[in-house]
């Protein structure tokens, strides 16, 4: 089975990035509903919240979105630096970065499960670490370069879905991946919201499991070392 999947690397990449998109929905639900209206994956939302808060809108957080934004940028910068020497695609460094993301989520899930109360310093620390993790994930997914699936945002995906539809340009489009990304990030948010009925830790634990499984599966199946050899040119 693995051998057969290795001949379909592009499809495997797509499936793994869609799984991580679902995971992002969970994480953003945990952040927004459980960490005082902060997104740790969707930075557009944080910038908008921050702008409204700085303009004086009532009851909107300032510190949390800033911490998430800084953490995300640091994570993305770190991911870009680590991946700079390697070629596009799933490499060993991709596996390690996704593994780090999953482990960070797992550690946070354990901490939040053990600590009964979540004072503001702890909540802000969780926000920063999650922002860092999601920045790492976004940079790694960007390096793998699955078209229309960034794993952390779907605005451009929705734009393409509508603009290339029969109501728009009428061009052919990869509608399945676009629609799947939109549906999965929303479904993940729903799962994250339901998980909060048990506790903050559960959503993080689910997202950690998805990320770690995707990391292992990607290394076994989608790694560039498994790419089929190019066909020899015939005279």
C-alpha positions, 0 to 999 in steps of 0.5 A: 500500500505504501509503495502504491501511495508513493507513486501519487505524491501530489495526492498524498501532499494534498491529503496531509495538508487538508488534514492540517487545515482541519487541525488549524480549525480546531486550534483557532476555535480553542484560541478564540473561544478559550483564550479570550478571542485570539486566533493563533492560525488566522493572522488576518483575524488578529490584525482586524481584532487588533485594529478595532481594539486600538480604535477603542472598541469595547471588550476587545483584547490587545495583548493576546493578538499581539503575542499571537502575531509576534509568535506566528511571525517568529515561527514562520521565520524559523521555518523559512530559515530551517527549510532554506537549504532544501528543495521544495517538497516534503523533506526530513526537515519538513518532518521534524518541523511538523513533529515540533508543531505536534509536540508543542501542542501535546505539551500545551494539552498536558499543561492545560489538562493538569493545571485546573485554573488558567490565569492570564499569564498562562493563557498568554503563554499558551497563545504565544506558543500556539502562534509560534507552532502555527507559524512553523506549520504555515512556513512548512506547508508553504515550502511543500507548496500544495496549490490553494491549501496553506493550512492556516487561511482560506480567504484566497481559496474562497476567492479562487473557488468563486472567481473560477466558478461558472458564475465567474470566469468559468475556467476549470478549477481544482474545486475539490481541494478548494471546497475541501479546505473551506469545509475542513477548516470550518469542521475543525472549528466546530470540533474545537468548539465542542471539545471546549465542553470538556476542556481547553486541553482536548482540542489541543490533544486532538490537533496534536494527534492529527499533526503527529500522525500526518508528520509520520505518514508524510515521512513514510510516504511523501518524502522526496526520497520516495519520488519516482525516478524521472523517465529516461529520454528515448532517442 
